[in-house]
Amino acid sequence: MSEAGFYRVGDGHVVVQLRLTPKAGRDGLDGVGELSDGRKVLLARVRAVPDKGAANAAIEAVLAKAAGVPRSAVTILSGHTARLKSLRIEGDADAIVRRLGGAAAPG
């Protein structure tokens, strides 16, 4: 894991751990949080409801925009039906990490 703790860098990709809040008032990233077991996660929220993949599609779009990659470059690896998710973002890992670091800053 990185210093930020919520992502792992691979060859041509970044894997992000996040906690999603569906049915929120807005779509966006809300900084970095810590789970009860000490793991760090990116906090995210979407307006979509968790029905028929709507919230999953919404978080893929939010993460793609924040990372500066096409929506097709973001894939959910695990957590399809859970709030805790692992997502893979394909592309220039250094650029993705820079963009996510700025987007993850609260406020």
Backbone atoms as SQL, in Angstrom:
CREATE TABLE atoms (id INTEGER PRIMARY KEY, chain TEXT, resi INTEGER, resn TEXT, atom TEXT, x REAL, y REAL, z REAL);
INSERT INTO atoms VALUES
  (1, 'A', 1, 'MET', 'N', 0.845, -1.185, 0.000),
  (2, 'A', 1, 'MET', 'CA', 0.000, 0.000, 0.000),
  (3, 'A', 1, 'MET', 'C', 0.888, 1.245, 0.000),
  (4, 'A', 2, 'SER', 'N', 0.303, 2.348, -0.371),
  (5, 'A', 2, 'SER', 'CA', 1.011, 3.612, -0.445),
  (6, 'A', 2, 'SER', 'C', 1.016, 4.312, 0.894),
  (7, 'A', 3, 'GLU', 'N', 1.667, 5.483, 0.913),
  (8, 'A', 3, 'GLU', 'CA', 1.629, 6.307, 2.112),
  (9, 'A', 3, 'GLU', 'C', 0.189, 6.688, 2.434),
  (10, 'A', 4, 'ALA', 'N', -0.591, 6.964, 1.405),
  (11, 'A', 4, 'ALA', 'CA', -1.998, 7.309, 1.619),
  (12, 'A', 4, 'ALA', 'C', -2.762, 6.088, 2.119),
  (13, 'A', 5, 'GLY', 'N', -2.306, 4.905, 1.730),
  (14, 'A', 5, 'GLY', 'CA', -2.857, 3.679, 2.262),
  (15, 'A', 5, 'GLY', 'C', -4.065, 3.107, 1.555),
  (16, 'A', 6, 'PHE', 'N', -4.705, 3.855, 0.680),
  (17, 'A', 6, 'PHE', 'CA', -5.933, 3.352, 0.064),
  (18, 'A', 6, 'PHE', 'C', -5.722, 2.815, -1.342),
  (19, 'A', 7, 'TYR', 'N', -4.486, 2.817, -1.849),
  (20, 'A', 7, 'TYR', 'CA', -4.248, 2.294, -3.195),
  (21, 'A', 7, 'TYR', 'C', -2.943, 1.499, -3.259),
  (22, 'A', 8, 'ARG', 'N', -2.880, 0.614, -4.265),
  (23, 'A', 8, 'ARG', 'CA', -1.674, -0.142, -4.603),
  (24, 'A', 8, 'ARG', 'C', -1.365, 0.140, -6.067),
  (25, 'A', 9, 'VAL', 'N', -0.104, 0.365, -6.354),
  (26, 'A', 9, 'VAL', 'CA', 0.318, 0.640, -7.724),
  (27, 'A', 9, 'VAL', 'C', 0.833, -0.647, -8.352),
  (28, 'A', 10, 'GLY', 'N', 0.338, -0.937, -9.549),
  (29, 'A', 10, 'GLY', 'CA', 0.802, -2.085, -10.318),
  (30, 'A', 10, 'GLY', 'C', 1.401, -1.605, -11.627),
  (31, 'A', 11, 'ASP', 'N', 1.715, -2.518, -12.502),
  (32, 'A', 11, 'ASP', 'CA', 2.278, -2.188, -13.801),
  (33, 'A', 11, 'ASP', 'C', 1.155, -1.722, -14.729),
  (34, 'A', 12, 'GLY', 'N', 1.025, -0.416, -14.887),
  (35, 'A', 12, 'GLY', 'CA', 0.000, 0.133, -15.767),
  (36, 'A', 12, 'GLY', 'C', -1.382, 0.220, -15.151),
  (37, 'A', 13, 'HIS', 'N', -1.450, 0.119, -13.823),
  (38, 'A', 13, 'HIS', 'CA', -2.751, 0.243, -13.167),
  (39, 'A', 13, 'HIS', 'C', -2.581, 0.603, -11.690),
  (40, 'A', 14, 'VAL', 'N', -3.689, 1.014, -11.094),
  (41, 'A', 14, 'VAL', 'CA', -3.753, 1.299, -9.660),
  (42, 'A', 14, 'VAL', 'C', -4.994, 0.597, -9.130),
  (43, 'A', 15, 'VAL', 'N', -4.870, -0.070, -7.983),
  (44, 'A', 15, 'VAL', 'CA', -6.016, -0.700, -7.328),
  (45, 'A', 15, 'VAL', 'C', -6.379, 0.153, -6.122),
  (46, 'A', 16, 'VAL', 'N', -7.622, 0.607, -6.087),
  (47, 'A', 16, 'VAL', 'CA', -8.108, 1.505, -5.038),
  (48, 'A', 16, 'VAL', 'C', -9.091, 0.762, -4.144),
  (49, 'A', 17, 'GLN', 'N', -8.929, 0.938, -2.837),
  (50, 'A', 17, 'GLN', 'CA', -9.885, 0.409, -1.861),
  (51, 'A', 17, 'GLN', 'C', -10.775, 1.577, -1.457),
  (52, 'A', 18, 'LEU', 'N', -12.086, 1.402, -1.505),
  (53, 'A', 18, 'LEU', 'CA', -12.966, 2.506, -1.118),
  (54, 'A', 18, 'LEU', 'C', -14.200, 2.032, -0.375),
  (55, 'A', 19, 'ARG', 'N', -14.783, 2.975, 0.349),
  (56, 'A', 19, 'ARG', 'CA', -16.056, 2.746, 1.042),
  (57, 'A', 19, 'ARG', 'C', -17.073, 3.665, 0.391),
  (58, 'A', 20, 'LEU', 'N', -18.113, 3.073, -0.150),
  (59, 'A', 20, 'LEU', 'CA', -19.115, 3.808, -0.914),
  (60, 'A', 20, 'LEU', 'C', -20.374, 4.058, -0.095),
  (61, 'A', 21, 'THR', 'N', -20.865, 5.281, -0.173),
  (62, 'A', 21, 'THR', 'CA', -22.157, 5.632, 0.413),
  (63, 'A', 21, 'THR', 'C', -23.119, 5.923, -0.738),
  (64, 'A', 22, 'PRO', 'N', -24.079, 5.026, -1.005),
  (65, 'A', 22, 'PRO', 'CA', -25.071, 5.284, -2.056),
  (66, 'A', 22, 'PRO', 'C', -26.187, 6.176, -1.522),
  (67, 'A', 23, 'LYS', 'N', -27.062, 6.610, -2.399),
  (68, 'A', 23, 'LYS', 'CA', -28.218, 7.460, -2.059),
  (69, 'A', 23, 'LYS', 'C', -27.794, 8.734, -1.324),
  (70, 'A', 24, 'ALA', 'N', -26.645, 9.289, -1.711),
  (71, 'A', 24, 'ALA', 'CA', -26.131, 10.509, -1.090),
  (72, 'A', 24, 'ALA', 'C', -26.709, 11.733, -1.795),
  (73, 'A', 25, 'GLY', 'N', -26.450, 12.878, -1.262),
  (74, 'A', 25, 'GLY', 'CA', -26.935, 14.119, -1.847),
  (75, 'A', 25, 'GLY', 'C', -26.144, 14.569, -3.055),
  (76, 'A', 26, 'ARG', 'N', -24.950, 14.003, -3.223),
  (77, 'A', 26, 'ARG', 'CA', -24.092, 14.387, -4.353),
  (78, 'A', 26, 'ARG', 'C', -23.131, 13.247, -4.671),
  (79, 'A', 27, 'ASP', 'N', -22.531, 13.320, -5.848),
  (80, 'A', 27, 'ASP', 'CA', -21.488, 12.373, -6.238),
  (81, 'A', 27, 'ASP', 'C', -20.139, 12.996, -5.906),
  (82, 'A', 28, 'GLY', 'N', -19.218, 12.213, -5.378),
  (83, 'A', 28, 'GLY', 'CA', -17.887, 12.749, -5.147),
  (84, 'A', 28, 'GLY', 'C', -17.046, 11.919, -4.211),
  (85, 'A', 29, 'LEU', 'N', -15.801, 12.385, -4.040),
  (86, 'A', 29, 'LEU', 'CA', -14.852, 11.761, -3.130),
  (87, 'A', 29, 'LEU', 'C', -14.736, 12.638, -1.893),
  (88, 'A', 30, 'ASP', 'N', -14.635, 12.002, -0.726),
  (89, 'A', 30, 'ASP', 'CA', -14.660, 12.729, 0.548),
  (90, 'A', 30, 'ASP', 'C', -13.416, 12.521, 1.393),
  (91, 'A', 31, 'GLY', 'N', -12.289, 12.263, 0.778),
  (92, 'A', 31, 'GLY', 'CA', -11.062, 12.098, 1.542),
  (93, 'A', 31, 'GLY', 'C', -10.779, 10.643, 1.862),
  (94, 'A', 32, 'VAL', 'N', -9.882, 10.451, 2.809),
  (95, 'A', 32, 'VAL', 'CA', -9.448, 9.113, 3.196),
  (96, 'A', 32, 'VAL', 'C', -9.947, 8.828, 4.601),
  (97, 'A', 33, 'GLY', 'N', -10.503, 7.637, 4.797),
  (98, 'A', 33, 'GLY', 'CA', -10.981, 7.223, 6.109),
  (99, 'A', 33, 'GLY', 'C', -10.269, 5.959, 6.555),
  (100, 'A', 34, 'GLU', 'N', -10.500, 5.597, 7.808),
  (101, 'A', 34, 'GLU', 'CA', -9.885, 4.396, 8.358),
  (102, 'A', 34, 'GLU', 'C', -10.969, 3.476, 8.878),
  (103, 'A', 35, 'LEU', 'N', -10.881, 2.211, 8.507),
  (104, 'A', 35, 'LEU', 'CA', -11.834, 1.211, 8.978),
  (105, 'A', 35, 'LEU', 'C', -11.473, 0.792, 10.402),
  (106, 'A', 36, 'SER', 'N', -12.357, 0.080, 11.056),
  (107, 'A', 36, 'SER', 'CA', -12.121, -0.343, 12.438),
  (108, 'A', 36, 'SER', 'C', -10.903, -1.251, 12.574),
  (109, 'A', 37, 'ASP', 'N', -10.525, -1.925, 11.492),
  (110, 'A', 37, 'ASP', 'CA', -9.343, -2.796, 11.546),
  (111, 'A', 37, 'ASP', 'C', -8.059, -2.064, 11.169),
  (112, 'A', 38, 'GLY', 'N', -8.150, -0.745, 10.963),
  (113, 'A', 38, 'GLY', 'CA', -6.978, 0.066, 10.673),
  (114, 'A', 38, 'GLY', 'C', -6.675, 0.276, 9.204),
  (115, 'A', 39, 'ARG', 'N', -7.366, -0.437, 8.318),
  (116, 'A', 39, 'ARG', 'CA', -7.139, -0.244, 6.880),
  (117, 'A', 39, 'ARG', 'C', -7.652, 1.122, 6.450),
  (118, 'A', 40, 'LYS', 'N', -6.933, 1.739, 5.519),
  (119, 'A', 40, 'LYS', 'CA', -7.368, 3.023, 4.975),
  (120, 'A', 40, 'LYS', 'C', -8.155, 2.782, 3.696),
  (121, 'A', 41, 'VAL', 'N', -9.180, 3.604, 3.506),
  (122, 'A', 41, 'VAL', 'CA', -10.018, 3.520, 2.315),
  (123, 'A', 41, 'VAL', 'C', -10.326, 4.924, 1.824),
  (124, 'A', 42, 'LEU', 'N', -10.547, 5.034, 0.539),
  (125, 'A', 42, 'LEU', 'CA', -11.028, 6.268, -0.048),
  (126, 'A', 42, 'LEU', 'C', -12.522, 6.342, 0.236),
  (127, 'A', 43, 'LEU', 'N', -12.992, 7.458, 0.751),
  (128, 'A', 43, 'LEU', 'CA', -14.416, 7.630, 1.041),
  (129, 'A', 43, 'LEU', 'C', -15.087, 8.241, -0.177),
  (130, 'A', 44, 'ALA', 'N', -16.176, 7.629, -0.619),
  (131, 'A', 44, 'ALA', 'CA', -16.870, 8.100, -1.815),
  (132, 'A', 44, 'ALA', 'C', -18.370, 8.044, -1.600),
  (133, 'A', 45, 'ARG', 'N', -19.074, 8.881, -2.344),
  (134, 'A', 45, 'ARG', 'CA', -20.537, 8.883, -2.277),
  (135, 'A', 45, 'ARG', 'C', -21.099, 9.093, -3.673),
  (136, 'A', 46, 'VAL', 'N', -22.268, 8.512, -3.896),
  (137, 'A', 46, 'VAL', 'CA', -22.976, 8.692, -5.165),
  (138, 'A', 46, 'VAL', 'C', -24.462, 8.882, -4.887),
  (139, 'A', 47, 'ARG', 'N', -25.132, 9.580, -5.784),
  (140, 'A', 47, 'ARG', 'CA', -26.583, 9.793, -5.651),
  (141, 'A', 47, 'ARG', 'C', -27.371, 8.536, -6.004),
  (142, 'A', 48, 'ALA', 'N', -26.799, 7.688, -6.823),
  (143, 'A', 48, 'ALA', 'CA', -27.500, 6.490, -7.307),
  (144, 'A', 48, 'ALA', 'C', -27.838, 5.537, -6.166),
  (145, 'A', 49, 'VAL', 'N', -28.928, 4.811, -6.364),
  (146, 'A', 49, 'VAL', 'CA', -29.331, 3.795, -5.383),
  (147, 'A', 49, 'VAL', 'C', -28.609, 2.483, -5.692),
  (148, 'A', 50, 'PRO', 'N', -28.394, 1.648, -4.677),
  (149, 'A', 50, 'PRO', 'CA', -27.717, 0.374, -4.920),
  (150, 'A', 50, 'PRO', 'C', -28.675, -0.670, -5.475),
  (151, 'A', 51, 'ASP', 'N', -29.153, -0.438, -6.683),
  (152, 'A', 51, 'ASP', 'CA', -30.125, -1.323, -7.310),
  (153, 'A', 51, 'ASP', 'C', -29.712, -1.574, -8.753),
  (154, 'A', 52, 'LYS', 'N', -29.598, -2.839, -9.124),
  (155, 'A', 52, 'LYS', 'CA', -29.279, -3.238, -10.499),
  (156, 'A', 52, 'LYS', 'C', -27.972, -2.624, -10.999),
  (157, 'A', 53, 'GLY', 'N', -27.005, -2.447, -10.102),
  (158, 'A', 53, 'GLY', 'CA', -25.694, -1.953, -10.495),
  (159, 'A', 53, 'GLY', 'C', -25.591, -0.457, -10.700),
  (160, 'A', 54, 'ALA', 'N', -26.633, 0.297, -10.377),
  (161, 'A', 54, 'ALA', 'CA', -26.608, 1.745, -10.609),
  (162, 'A', 54, 'ALA', 'C', -25.524, 2.438, -9.784),
  (163, 'A', 55, 'ALA', 'N', -25.398, 2.082, -8.520),
  (164, 'A', 55, 'ALA', 'CA', -24.380, 2.708, -7.672),
  (165, 'A', 55, 'ALA', 'C', -22.978, 2.304, -8.124),
  (166, 'A', 56, 'ASN', 'N', -22.809, 1.068, -8.552),
  (167, 'A', 56, 'ASN', 'CA', -21.506, 0.623, -9.056),
  (168, 'A', 56, 'ASN', 'C', -21.117, 1.397, -10.312),
  (169, 'A', 57, 'ALA', 'N', -22.043, 1.560, -11.227),
  (170, 'A', 57, 'ALA', 'CA', -21.762, 2.325, -12.446),
  (171, 'A', 57, 'ALA', 'C', -21.429, 3.770, -12.103),
  (172, 'A', 58, 'ALA', 'N', -22.136, 4.330, -11.133),
  (173, 'A', 58, 'ALA', 'CA', -21.896, 5.720, -10.736),
  (174, 'A', 58, 'ALA', 'C', -20.512, 5.888, -10.118),
  (175, 'A', 59, 'ILE', 'N', -20.092, 4.954, -9.255),
  (176, 'A', 59, 'ILE', 'CA', -18.770, 5.110, -8.633),
  (177, 'A', 59, 'ILE', 'C', -17.664, 4.890, -9.653),
  (178, 'A', 60, 'GLU', 'N', -17.884, 4.020, -10.622),
  (179, 'A', 60, 'GLU', 'CA', -16.892, 3.863, -11.688),
  (180, 'A', 60, 'GLU', 'C', -16.732, 5.177, -12.448),
  (181, 'A', 61, 'ALA', 'N', -17.832, 5.861, -12.721),
  (182, 'A', 61, 'ALA', 'CA', -17.774, 7.142, -13.432),
  (183, 'A', 61, 'ALA', 'C', -17.096, 8.216, -12.588),
  (184, 'A', 62, 'VAL', 'N', -17.416, 8.280, -11.296),
  (185, 'A', 62, 'VAL', 'CA', -16.806, 9.275, -10.398),
  (186, 'A', 62, 'VAL', 'C', -15.299, 9.047, -10.310),
  (187, 'A', 63, 'LEU', 'N', -14.895, 7.805, -10.138),
  (188, 'A', 63, 'LEU', 'CA', -13.474, 7.489, -10.013),
  (189, 'A', 63, 'LEU', 'C', -12.731, 7.745, -11.323),
  (190, 'A', 64, 'ALA', 'N', -13.356, 7.430, -12.447),
  (191, 'A', 64, 'ALA', 'CA', -12.733, 7.691, -13.750),
  (192, 'A', 64, 'ALA', 'C', -12.497, 9.184, -13.943),
  (193, 'A', 65, 'LYS', 'N', -13.481, 9.989, -13.605),
  (194, 'A', 65, 'LYS', 'CA', -13.338, 11.442, -13.744),
  (195, 'A', 65, 'LYS', 'C', -12.229, 11.961, -12.837),
  (196, 'A', 66, 'ALA', 'N', -12.205, 11.505, -11.587),
  (197, 'A', 66, 'ALA', 'CA', -11.186, 11.953, -10.636),
  (198, 'A', 66, 'ALA', 'C', -9.784, 11.538, -11.074),
  (199, 'A', 67, 'ALA', 'N', -9.665, 10.348, -11.669),
  (200, 'A', 67, 'ALA', 'CA', -8.359, 9.828, -12.089),
  (201, 'A', 67, 'ALA', 'C', -7.945, 10.327, -13.466),
  (202, 'A', 68, 'GLY', 'N', -8.869, 10.945, -14.194),
  (203, 'A', 68, 'GLY', 'CA', -8.560, 11.452, -15.523),
  (204, 'A', 68, 'GLY', 'C', -8.406, 10.364, -16.568),
  (205, 'A', 69, 'VAL', 'N', -9.212, 9.314, -16.430),
  (206, 'A', 69, 'VAL', 'CA', -9.168, 8.198, -17.381),
  (207, 'A', 69, 'VAL', 'C', -10.571, 7.973, -17.937),
  (208, 'A', 70, 'PRO', 'N', -10.693, 7.242, -19.057),
  (209, 'A', 70, 'PRO', 'CA', -12.029, 6.919, -19.567),
  (210, 'A', 70, 'PRO', 'C', -12.769, 5.994, -18.599),
  (211, 'A', 71, 'ARG', 'N', -14.059, 6.059, -18.615),
  (212, 'A', 71, 'ARG', 'CA', -14.902, 5.232, -17.742),
  (213, 'A', 71, 'ARG', 'C', -14.592, 3.748, -17.940),
  (214, 'A', 72, 'SER', 'N', -14.257, 3.364, -19.166),
  (215, 'A', 72, 'SER', 'CA', -13.963, 1.960, -19.468),
  (216, 'A', 72, 'SER', 'C', -12.666, 1.473, -18.815),
  (217, 'A', 73, 'ALA', 'N', -11.840, 2.377, -18.292),
  (218, 'A', 73, 'ALA', 'CA', -10.580, 1.999, -17.645),
  (219, 'A', 73, 'ALA', 'C', -10.764, 1.633, -16.177),
  (220, 'A', 74, 'VAL', 'N', -11.978, 1.784, -15.650),
  (221, 'A', 74, 'VAL', 'CA', -12.253, 1.492, -14.237),
  (222, 'A', 74, 'VAL', 'C', -13.117, 0.239, -14.140),
  (223, 'A', 75, 'THR', 'N', -12.668, -0.716, -13.330),
  (224, 'A', 75, 'THR', 'CA', -13.371, -1.985, -13.162),
  (225, 'A', 75, 'THR', 'C', -13.458, -2.338, -11.686),
  (226, 'A', 76, 'ILE', 'N', -14.625, -2.782, -11.246),
  (227, 'A', 76, 'ILE', 'CA', -14.768, -3.258, -9.871),
  (228, 'A', 76, 'ILE', 'C', -14.208, -4.675, -9.798),
  (229, 'A', 77, 'LEU', 'N', -13.234, -4.873, -8.908),
  (230, 'A', 77, 'LEU', 'CA', -12.630, -6.195, -8.718),
  (231, 'A', 77, 'LEU', 'C', -13.389, -7.004, -7.673),
  (232, 'A', 78, 'SER', 'N', -13.795, -6.345, -6.599),
  (233, 'A', 78, 'SER', 'CA', -14.532, -7.038, -5.537),
  (234, 'A', 78, 'SER', 'C', -15.455, -6.053, -4.840),
  (235, 'A', 79, 'GLY', 'N', -16.480, -6.598, -4.188),
  (236, 'A', 79, 'GLY', 'CA', -17.421, -5.760, -3.465),
  (237, 'A', 79, 'GLY', 'C', -18.590, -5.292, -4.301),
  (238, 'A', 80, 'HIS', 'N', -18.972, -6.058, -5.307),
  (239, 'A', 80, 'HIS', 'CA', -20.074, -5.655, -6.187),
  (240, 'A', 80, 'HIS', 'C', -21.364, -5.376, -5.422),
  (241, 'A', 81, 'THR', 'N', -21.597, -6.077, -4.328),
  (242, 'A', 81, 'THR', 'CA', -22.834, -5.888, -3.560),
  (243, 'A', 81, 'THR', 'C', -22.553, -5.371, -2.152),
  (244, 'A', 82, 'ALA', 'N', -21.367, -4.822, -1.933),
  (245, 'A', 82, 'ALA', 'CA', -20.989, -4.325, -0.609),
  (246, 'A', 82, 'ALA', 'C', -20.581, -2.855, -0.690),
  (247, 'A', 83, 'ARG', 'N', -20.527, -2.209, 0.454),
  (248, 'A', 83, 'ARG', 'CA', -20.065, -0.820, 0.494),
  (249, 'A', 83, 'ARG', 'C', -18.553, -0.725, 0.338),
  (250, 'A', 84, 'LEU', 'N', -17.833, -1.734, 0.832),
  (251, 'A', 84, 'LEU', 'CA', -16.382, -1.766, 0.672),
  (252, 'A', 84, 'LEU', 'C', -16.066, -2.402, -0.669),
  (253, 'A', 85, 'LYS', 'N', -15.326, -1.670, -1.491),
  (254, 'A', 85, 'LYS', 'CA', -15.050, -2.118, -2.853),
  (255, 'A', 85, 'LYS', 'C', -13.571, -2.000, -3.168),
  (256, 'A', 86, 'SER', 'N', -13.138, -2.815, -4.096),
  (257, 'A', 86, 'SER', 'CA', -11.798, -2.744, -4.644),
  (258, 'A', 86, 'SER', 'C', -11.964, -2.501, -6.140),
  (259, 'A', 87, 'LEU', 'N', -11.362, -1.417, -6.642),
  (260, 'A', 87, 'LEU', 'CA', -11.498, -1.068, -8.056),
  (261, 'A', 87, 'LEU', 'C', -10.128, -0.934, -8.704),
  (262, 'A', 88, 'ARG', 'N', -10.028, -1.382, -9.941),
  (263, 'A', 88, 'ARG', 'CA', -8.791, -1.291, -10.716),
  (264, 'A', 88, 'ARG', 'C', -8.947, -0.168, -11.733),
  (265, 'A', 89, 'ILE', 'N', -7.938, 0.707, -11.786),
  (266, 'A', 89, 'ILE', 'CA', -7.926, 1.810, -12.746),
  (267, 'A', 89, 'ILE', 'C', -6.733, 1.597, -13.670),
  (268, 'A', 90, 'GLU', 'N', -7.001, 1.391, -14.948),
  (269, 'A', 90, 'GLU', 'CA', -5.952, 1.174, -15.946),
  (270, 'A', 90, 'GLU', 'C', -5.432, 2.521, -16.439),
  (271, 'A', 91, 'GLY', 'N', -4.113, 2.597, -16.663),
  (272, 'A', 91, 'GLY', 'CA', -3.528, 3.810, -17.214),
  (273, 'A', 91, 'GLY', 'C', -2.177, 4.105, -16.588),
  (274, 'A', 92, 'ASP', 'N', -1.691, 5.319, -16.796),
  (275, 'A', 92, 'ASP', 'CA', -0.415, 5.770, -16.242),
  (276, 'A', 92, 'ASP', 'C', -0.548, 5.868, -14.724),
  (277, 'A', 93, 'ALA', 'N', 0.059, 4.922, -14.019),
  (278, 'A', 93, 'ALA', 'CA', -0.118, 4.826, -12.563),
  (279, 'A', 93, 'ALA', 'C', 0.312, 6.099, -11.842),
  (280, 'A', 94, 'ASP', 'N', 1.433, 6.704, -12.248),
  (281, 'A', 94, 'ASP', 'CA', 1.894, 7.920, -11.574),
  (282, 'A', 94, 'ASP', 'C', 0.885, 9.054, -11.720),
  (283, 'A', 95, 'ALA', 'N', 0.345, 9.221, -12.922),
  (284, 'A', 95, 'ALA', 'CA', -0.646, 10.276, -13.156),
  (285, 'A', 95, 'ALA', 'C', -1.932, 10.002, -12.379),
  (286, 'A', 96, 'ILE', 'N', -2.347, 8.752, -12.340),
  (287, 'A', 96, 'ILE', 'CA', -3.569, 8.389, -11.605),
  (288, 'A', 96, 'ILE', 'C', -3.392, 8.688, -10.124),
  (289, 'A', 97, 'VAL', 'N', -2.247, 8.303, -9.560),
  (290, 'A', 97, 'VAL', 'CA', -1.984, 8.546, -8.133),
  (291, 'A', 97, 'VAL', 'C', -1.987, 10.042, -7.836),
  (292, 'A', 98, 'ARG', 'N', -1.354, 10.838, -8.688),
  (293, 'A', 98, 'ARG', 'CA', -1.350, 12.303, -8.489),
  (294, 'A', 98, 'ARG', 'C', -2.768, 12.856, -8.498),
  (295, 'A', 99, 'ARG', 'N', -3.550, 12.455, -9.485),
  (296, 'A', 99, 'ARG', 'CA', -4.918, 12.979, -9.594),
  (297, 'A', 99, 'ARG', 'C', -5.781, 12.525, -8.428),
  (298, 'A', 100, 'LEU', 'N', -5.668, 11.261, -8.039),
  (299, 'A', 100, 'LEU', 'CA', -6.469, 10.763, -6.918),
  (300, 'A', 100, 'LEU', 'C', -6.056, 11.416, -5.608),
  (301, 'A', 101, 'GLY', 'N', -4.766, 11.664, -5.440),
  (302, 'A', 101, 'GLY', 'CA', -4.301, 12.331, -4.220),
  (303, 'A', 101, 'GLY', 'C', -4.934, 13.696, -4.054),
  (304, 'A', 102, 'GLY', 'N', -5.039, 14.447, -5.143),
  (305, 'A', 102, 'GLY', 'CA', -5.692, 15.754, -5.084),
  (306, 'A', 102, 'GLY', 'C', -7.188, 15.642, -4.899),
  (307, 'A', 103, 'ALA', 'N', -7.802, 14.685, -5.569),
  (308, 'A', 103, 'ALA', 'CA', -9.255, 14.518, -5.473),
  (309, 'A', 103, 'ALA', 'C', -9.676, 13.980, -4.116),
  (310, 'A', 104, 'ALA', 'N', -8.796, 13.230, -3.463),
  (311, 'A', 104, 'ALA', 'CA', -9.138, 12.618, -2.175),
  (312, 'A', 104, 'ALA', 'C', -9.019, 13.591, -1.016),
  (313, 'A', 105, 'ALA', 'N', -8.387, 14.735, -1.248),
  (314, 'A', 105, 'ALA', 'CA', -8.248, 15.712, -0.167),
  (315, 'A', 105, 'ALA', 'C', -9.628, 16.247, 0.199),
  (316, 'A', 106, 'PRO', 'N', -9.989, 16.193, 1.479),
  (317, 'A', 106, 'PRO', 'CA', -11.318, 16.673, 1.875),
  (318, 'A', 106, 'PRO', 'C', -11.452, 18.167, 1.670),
  (319, 'A', 107, 'GLY', 'N', -12.688, 18.579, 1.441),
  (320, 'A', 107, 'GLY', 'CA', -12.969, 20.008, 1.307),
  (321, 'A', 107, 'GLY', 'C', -12.981, 20.382, -0.090);
